[in-house]
């Protein structure tokens, strides 16, 4: 079982709250209140970088598609290779959907 170095009651409560969200619309409502636009865009960009790295795109291609800096691409790549496996788990779950769709309720 994974044990985070960041574990705290406050983070547990936040993650439990996130797990109560039932749709993409609810996610927008919650995360728009929780995060700044810049924070959300940065998170979305890193997630897209992870998916493109998993699909074997080049650094130049990823930077062109996402606008991410080489430092961001490198950091995400290190997480994919040496991190906790979180990016890999979620990217693979999304790409493994039988119909190829993303949930948009």
SEDREN-31921 format. One record per residue: residue in three letters; residue number from 1; x negated, y negated, z of N, C-alpha, C in turn. Coordinates in Angstrom, 3 decimals, m for minus. Atoms other than C-alpha are relative to their C-alpha. Example, Ala and Ser with C-alpha at 12.3 -4.5 7.8 and 13.67 -1.06 7.14 Angstrom:
<nodes>
("ala", 1, (m0.890, 1.190, 0.000), (m12.300, 4.500, 7.800), (m0.900, m1.200, 0.000)),
("ser", 2, (0.820, 1.190, m0.060), (m13.670, 1.060, 7.140), (0.770, m1.090, 0.730)),
</nodes>
This chain:
<nodes>
("unk", 1, (m0.843, 1.187, 0.000), (0.000, 0.000, 0.000), (m0.882, m1.242, 0.000)),
("unk", 2, (0.772, 1.228, 0.125), (m1.281, m3.440, m0.919), (0.217, m0.903, 1.209)),
("unk", 3, (m0.067, 0.946, m1.120), (m2.070, m5.808, 1.947), (m0.705, m1.284, m0.413)),
("unk", 4, (0.542, 1.278, 0.451), (m2.554, m9.437, 0.897), (m0.814, m0.680, 1.083)),
("unk", 5, (0.795, 0.826, m0.910), (m5.230, m11.607, 2.473), (0.743, m1.282, 0.355)),
("unk", 6, (m0.777, 1.222, m0.212), (m2.689, m14.448, 2.273), (1.250, 0.225, 0.840)),
("unk", 7, (m1.246, m0.362, m0.671), (0.073, m12.627, 4.177), (0.302, m0.905, 1.188)),
("unk", 8, (m0.481, 0.806, m1.121), (2.083, m14.827, 6.501), (1.520, 0.120, 0.064)),
("unk", 9, (m1.458, m0.036, m0.139), (5.626, m15.042, 7.834), (0.650, m0.971, m0.978)),
("unk", 10, (m0.572, 0.987, 0.918), (6.234, m18.160, 5.741), (0.014, 0.514, m1.436)),
("unk", 11, (0.026, m0.561, 1.351), (5.124, m16.463, 2.510), (0.959, 1.181, m0.128)),
("unk", 12, (m0.966, m1.102, 0.018), (7.129, m13.342, 3.395), (1.406, m0.548, m0.208)),
("unk", 13, (m1.340, 0.592, 0.098), (10.218, m15.529, 3.819), (0.237, m0.580, m1.398)),
("unk", 14, (m0.118, 0.543, 1.350), (9.574, m17.335, 0.527), (0.249, 1.121, m1.003)),
("unk", 15, (m0.138, m1.105, 0.952), (9.156, m14.058, m1.384), (1.331, 0.734, 0.185)),
("unk", 16, (m1.315, m0.601, m0.241), (12.247, m12.580, 0.281), (1.089, m0.857, m0.625)),
("unk", 17, (m0.948, 0.907, 0.636), (14.140, m15.658, m0.888), (m0.003, 0.155, m1.510)),
("unk", 18, (0.111, m0.184, 1.457), (12.843, m15.225, m4.442), (0.687, 1.298, m0.424)),
("unk", 19, (m0.622, m1.286, 0.331), (13.991, m11.608, m4.398), (1.531, m0.037, 0.061)),
("unk", 20, (m1.462, 0.116, m0.019), (17.573, m12.808, m3.727), (0.552, m0.609, m1.288)),
("unk", 21, (m0.452, 0.637, 1.232), (17.710, m14.639, m7.074), (0.528, 1.053, m0.964)),
("unk", 22, (m0.683, m1.014, 0.799), (20.069, m12.858, m9.459), (m0.024, m0.273, m1.498)),
("unk", 23, (m0.011, 0.300, 1.431), (19.571, m14.573, m12.827), (m1.096, m1.012, m0.319)),
("unk", 24, (0.965, 1.005, 0.437), (17.230, m16.735, m14.856), (0.518, m1.392, 0.380)),
("unk", 25, (m0.586, 1.299, m0.384), (19.638, m19.635, m14.232), (m0.271, m0.307, 1.477)),
("unk", 26, (0.289, 0.198, m1.422), (19.265, m19.158, m10.453), (m1.480, m0.280, 0.218)),
("unk", 27, (1.433, 0.264, m0.097), (15.489, m19.054, m10.916), (m0.302, m1.448, m0.362)),
("unk", 28, (0.191, 1.406, 0.362), (15.595, m22.386, m12.742), (0.439, m0.911, 1.135)),
("unk", 29, (m0.525, 0.852, m1.074), (17.721, m23.892, m9.960), (m0.958, m0.034, 1.192)),
("unk", 30, (0.875, m0.086, m1.165), (15.429, m22.679, m7.182), (m1.376, m0.597, m0.277)),
("unk", 31, (1.370, 0.436, 0.272), (12.067, m23.278, m8.833), (m0.087, m1.467, m0.391)),
("unk", 32, (0.006, 1.438, 0.284), (13.005, m26.743, m10.118), (0.051, m0.812, 1.283)),
("unk", 33, (0.001, 0.665, m1.306), (13.713, m27.691, m6.505), (m1.315, 0.214, 0.733)),
("unk", 34, (1.198, m0.375, m0.749), (10.632, m25.922, m5.155), (m1.282, m0.609, m0.563)),
("unk", 35, (1.258, 0.376, 0.659), (7.967, m26.921, m7.694), (0.160, m1.276, m0.820)),
("unk", 36, (m0.014, 1.108, 0.945), (7.024, m29.955, m9.723), (0.049, 0.570, m1.412)),
("unk", 37, (m0.012, m0.425, 1.404), (7.435, m29.793, m13.491), (m1.390, 0.468, m0.405)),
("unk", 38, (1.380, m0.361, 0.332), (3.653, m29.692, m13.801), (m0.381, 1.357, 0.580)),
("unk", 39, (0.294, m1.299, m0.614), (3.367, m26.772, m11.371), (0.671, 1.137, m0.761)),
("unk", 40, (m0.712, m1.038, 0.750), (6.016, m24.781, m13.237), (m0.624, 0.230, m1.367)),
("unk", 41, (0.634, m0.143, 1.311), (4.399, m25.493, m16.596), (m1.346, 0.706, 0.109)),
("unk", 42, (1.289, m0.662, m0.202), (1.002, m24.410, m15.243), (0.169, 1.491, 0.268)),
("unk", 43, (m0.270, m1.409, m0.296), (2.419, m21.170, m13.869), (0.432, 0.729, m1.269)),
("unk", 44, (m0.477, m0.611, 1.245), (4.237, m20.443, m17.142), (m1.146, 0.164, m0.995)),
("unk", 45, (1.147, m0.070, 0.911), (1.071, m21.208, m19.105), (m0.922, 1.159, 0.376)),
("unk", 46, (0.874, m1.097, m0.431), (m1.038, m18.804, m17.006), (0.625, 1.361, m0.302)),
("unk", 47, (m0.677, m1.258, 0.286), (1.580, m16.093, m17.415), (m0.054, 0.323, m1.489)),
("unk", 48, (0.104, m0.216, 1.447), (1.608, m16.570, m21.198), (m1.422, 0.385, m0.381)),
("unk", 49, (1.406, m0.352, 0.254), (m2.214, m16.472, m21.216), (m0.223, 1.472, 0.344)),
("unk", 50, (0.171, m1.400, m0.402), (m2.079, m13.152, m19.340), (0.583, 0.941, m1.045)),
("unk", 51, (m0.630, m0.853, 0.998), (0.335, m11.668, m21.871), (m0.820, 0.030, m1.292)),
("unk", 52, (0.804, 0.054, 1.221), (m1.808, m12.839, m24.802), (m1.321, 0.732, 0.170)),
("unk", 53, (1.228, m0.756, m0.262), (m4.977, m11.470, m23.201), (0.273, 1.499, m0.043)),
("unk", 54, (m0.362, m1.422, 0.030), (m3.225, m8.134, m22.700), (0.211, 0.479, m1.428)),
("unk", 55, (m0.202, m0.337, 1.413), (m2.354, m8.212, m26.407), (m1.269, m0.178, m0.825)),
("unk", 56, (1.324, 0.078, 0.640), (m6.082, m8.702, m27.199), (m0.195, m1.218, m0.914)),
("unk", 57, (0.233, 1.232, 0.756), (m5.823, m12.258, m28.568), (m1.340, m0.604, 0.416)),
("unk", 58, (1.278, 0.646, m0.295), (m9.041, m14.266, m28.748), (0.215, m1.230, 0.870)),
("unk", 59, (m0.049, 1.195, m0.837), (m9.838, m17.113, m26.391), (0.429, m1.210, m0.829)),
("unk", 60, (m0.346, 1.127, 0.872), (m9.622, m19.582, m29.279), (1.484, 0.026, m0.360)),
("unk", 61, (m1.409, m0.157, 0.355), (m6.221, m18.232, m30.368), (0.894, m0.351, 1.196)),
("unk", 62, (m0.789, 0.257, m1.204), (m4.896, m18.362, m26.788), (0.013, m1.488, 0.318)),
("unk", 63, (0.086, 1.432, m0.262), (m6.122, m21.908, m26.300), (0.855, m0.790, m0.987)),
("unk", 64, (m0.795, 0.668, 1.027), (m4.506, m22.969, m29.572), (1.497, 0.175, 0.261)),
("unk", 65, (m1.427, m0.284, m0.220), (m1.174, m21.293, m28.738), (0.550, m0.629, 1.270)),
("unk", 66, (m0.513, 0.403, m1.310), (m0.932, m22.376, m25.109), (m0.478, m1.365, 0.470)),
("unk", 67, (0.597, 1.236, m0.499), (m3.113, m25.450, m24.716), (m0.832, 0.215, 1.254)),
("unk", 68, (0.771, m0.316, m1.209), (m4.880, m23.667, m21.839), (m1.484, m0.244, m0.240)),
("unk", 69, (1.443, 0.201, 0.074), (m8.474, m24.560, m21.115), (m0.703, 1.349, 0.046)),
("unk", 70, (0.775, m1.242, m0.075), (m11.199, m21.962, m21.422), (m0.179, 0.430, 1.457)),
("unk", 71, (0.122, m0.339, m1.429), (m11.552, m22.152, m17.623), (1.246, 0.743, 0.481)),
("unk", 72, (m1.237, m0.676, m0.382), (m7.891, m21.191, m17.175), (0.062, 1.392, m0.607)),
("unk", 73, (m0.021, m1.300, 0.673), (m8.159, m18.385, m19.723), (m0.963, 0.960, 0.691)),
("unk", 74, (0.998, m0.821, m0.678), (m11.301, m17.094, m18.002), (0.499, 0.452, 1.369)),
("unk", 75, (m0.504, m0.348, m1.329), (m9.667, m17.201, m14.570), (1.087, 1.075, m0.100)),
("unk", 76, (m1.057, m0.987, 0.179), (m6.587, m15.310, m15.789), (m0.605, 1.339, m0.407)),
("unk", 77, (0.654, m1.241, 0.423), (m8.839, m12.764, m17.506), (m0.664, 0.705, 1.183)),
("unk", 78, (0.601, m0.606, m1.207), (m10.757, m12.206, m14.242), (1.069, 0.658, 0.867)),
("unk", 79, (m1.093, m0.594, m0.776), (m7.440, m11.609, m12.477), (0.495, 1.293, m0.647)),
("unk", 80, (m0.424, m1.219, 0.698), (m6.421, m9.097, m15.144), (m0.991, 1.133, 0.221)),
("unk", 81, (1.038, m1.025, m0.122), (m9.732, m7.268, m14.806), (m0.289, 0.409, 1.440)),
("unk", 82, (0.485, m0.265, m1.359), (m10.513, m7.565, m11.097), (0.978, m0.392, 1.100)),
("unk", 83, (m0.958, 0.481, m0.996), (m7.402, m8.919, m9.369), (0.807, 1.122, 0.617)),
("unk", 84, (m0.854, m0.944, m0.723), (m4.599, m7.225, m7.492), (0.874, 0.857, m0.908)),
("unk", 85, (m0.834, m0.749, 0.935), (m2.810, m5.986, m10.616), (1.370, m0.618, m0.220)),
("unk", 86, (m1.304, 0.631, 0.120), (0.123, m8.376, m10.338), (0.343, m0.426, m1.419)),
("unk", 87, (m0.249, 0.385, 1.398), (m0.216, m9.876, m13.820), (0.284, 1.242, m0.841)),
("unk", 88, (m0.151, m1.218, 0.793), (m0.664, m6.429, m15.348), (1.364, 0.645, 0.226)),
("unk", 89, (m1.266, m0.647, m0.341), (2.370, m5.032, m13.536), (1.175, m0.708, m0.663)),
("unk", 90, (m1.159, 0.727, 0.519), (4.765, m7.785, m14.594), (m0.023, m0.069, m1.520)),
("unk", 91, (0.091, 0.054, 1.468), (3.487, m8.169, m18.176), (0.400, 1.355, m0.586)),
("unk", 92, (m0.333, m1.330, 0.503), (3.755, m4.400, m18.681), (1.482, 0.309, 0.187)),
("unk", 93, (m1.427, m0.231, m0.209), (7.242, m4.279, m17.169), (0.833, m0.743, m1.040)),
("unk", 94, (m0.745, 0.771, 1.000), (8.449, m7.024, m19.495), (m0.187, 0.574, m1.398)),
("unk", 95, (0.241, m0.539, 1.340), (6.812, m5.487, m22.560), (0.573, 1.402, m0.140)),
("unk", 96, (m0.517, m1.358, 0.027), (8.172, m2.063, m21.638), (1.504, 0.105, m0.088)),
("unk", 97, (m1.458, m0.066, 0.116), (11.827, m3.017, m21.908), (0.375, 0.636, m1.321)),
("unk", 98, (m0.369, m0.790, 1.184), (13.471, m0.662, m24.333), (0.479, m0.872, m1.152)),
("unk", 99, (m0.542, 0.829, 1.080), (15.261, m3.397, m26.278), (m0.893, m1.184, m0.336)),
("unk", 100, (0.938, 1.085, 0.264), (12.323, m5.810, m26.144), (0.508, m1.356, 0.438)),
("unk", 101, (m0.587, 1.287, m0.385), (14.565, m8.493, m24.676), (m0.538, m0.473, 1.335)),
("unk", 102, (0.284, 0.573, m1.312), (13.974, m10.805, m21.794), (1.333, m0.373, 0.611)),
("unk", 103, (m1.229, 0.308, m0.723), (16.631, m11.324, m19.165), (0.258, m1.496, m0.044)),
("unk", 104, (m0.289, 1.431, 0.120), (18.378, m14.661, m19.720), (1.312, m0.417, 0.618)),
("unk", 105, (m1.302, 0.372, m0.565), (21.583, m14.662, m17.664), (m0.061, m1.368, 0.626)),
</nodes>
